[in-house]
């Protein structure tokens, strides 16, 4: 079985610019990424992206649709990743104020500016997520299901099936 890192990311656009974060990497470098991060225990995928956008940019993000699900098996660093990429809207001001100490700054960049810093991209998934976003890929959030209680989930689903009989 593979040790897969479940991650989330957001493509957030405003006035033709996209929100990107400039961050310190674990190897001492600097990278650019969409607001993104790992799924924490006891949280849904949607809760994870709201939390990550808040931590990395200070903005209140409301996911509206799933852009895609991406698997790197393996990534260039040898790890395995499953990324859920969202798009949505920001509630309130667009002025950023990162809360995560690893984030140097959050920037609103044009596509040209994003491609110009490609050598500093954290992952090849950045441009793939942008491509899919620009191609209009949008999947409903109700395709995602979360439960912290497997027995309750099963019982609720069984009750529904019994009602269909």
Buried (B, 14 or more C-beta within 10 A) or exposed (E): EEEEBEBBBBBBBEEEBBBBBBBBEEEEEEBBBBBBBEBEEEBBBBBBBBBBBBBBBBBEBEBEBBBBEBEBEEBEEEEBBBBBBBBBEBEEEBEBEBEBEEBBEBBBBEBEBBEEBEEEBBBEBBBBBBEBBEEEBBEEBEEBEEEEEEEEEEEEEEEEEEEEE
